Amino acid sequence: MEFKRALVALSLDPGASVARIAREHGVNANQVFSWRRLYQQGRLGVPALMRDDGLLPVVLAPMAPAPGKASASADGDGTGTGTGTGTIVLELGQVRVRIVGQPNAAVLAQVLDRMLR
């Protein structure tokens, strides 16, 4: 898997030639294209996290009300305290990280760094 991901990473560099990369590593170019498709689908063990512009995709989804609560309050944390805290859910392939409250920026940066490796 590591070999496949490494070749995919090389092939995604701007100006990279899939045929040249495949030839240099003793594989068929069609195989590299196949691995690229699997990578983009998140099926090579590491999901496709980065878009061509280098940004992470972000999806905003409405919070489901907690059991026993009619709806979340306007401050986003469901407590009605006005603290502005909420929940961040990061999903990468089969990995899900849920952060509740206001995360420390340094800790959040470390979590993202580990997940993007």
N, C-alpha and C positions, 0 to 999 in steps of 0.2 A: 504494500500500500504506500509506503514511504517513497519508493521509487516512482510509482505512478504519479503521486502528488508532486514530486519534485519535477518531473517532466512536464506536467500540466502547468506548474508555476513558471517554468522556463518558456513554455509556449504562449503564455499570456502576456509576456513582456512586450511592450510596443516594438513593432518592427521584427519580431521573432519569426523565424521560418520553421513551421512545424516539420516540414520535410527534412531540413538540415538537422534539427534537434533529434528527430527520430533516427536518422542515419547515424549520427554521432553516438547514439546510445544503443544501436543494434535492434531497433524495433521498427515496425511498419508505421508509416504516417497515419494510416487509417486507425490504427490502434490508439495513437495519441489523441486523435479527434474523438474517438469513442470515450477515452478517459476524461477528456474535457467535458463531454456531455454529462458523464456520471458526476464529475466534480460540481458542475453547475446545478445538478439536481440534489447535491448534498449526499451522494451515495459513494464517495470515496473516503469515508471516515471523517472527513472534515468538510463541513458545508461551505458553499460558496458565500463567503461573507462580504467580500469587497466587490463593489460595482466597478465599471470601467473608470468612473470619475474618482475612485478611491474613497467614496463615502459608504457608510454602512446603511443598509435599508432600515427604515423606521416605520412601524405600523402602530397607529393609535387605535386602541379598541376601547369601547365603553366598558366600565367596570361592572361586573355582575354584582347585584346586591348580596351581601352576606346573608346566610340563613337567619331568619328571624327579623331581618331589617327590610323595610319597604323599599328604600333606595339609599344610595350614597349621598352624603351632603355635598354642598356646592364647593367645599374646600378640597374635595378630592380624596380625603382619607376615610370618610364614612363616620368620623367621630363627632363632627359638628363643632370642633374646638377652634377651627380657623387656623390651624397650624400650617396648612398647605402641604402636609406630607402626603405621600401616596405610595404606590407600588410600582416597581420597575420589574418587568419580567423579560429576561433575555433567553431566547430559544435558539440554539445552534445545533441542528441535527437532532440527536437524541438527548442533548444536554439542556436542562432548563434551570436557570438561576432566578430566584425571586428575591427582590430587595424591597423591604417594607420600611417606610419612614423616609427621612432625608439622609441619603448616604453621604459620607465624607468623600470629597472629590478625589483624594489620593487613593482611598480604598477602591472606589469605583474604577479609577484608572487601572489599578492593579488587576481587578477582576476582568476588565475588558482585555487587558494585555494577555492574561493567561488564556482566556477563551479564544483569542484570535491566533494563538500559536498553533 
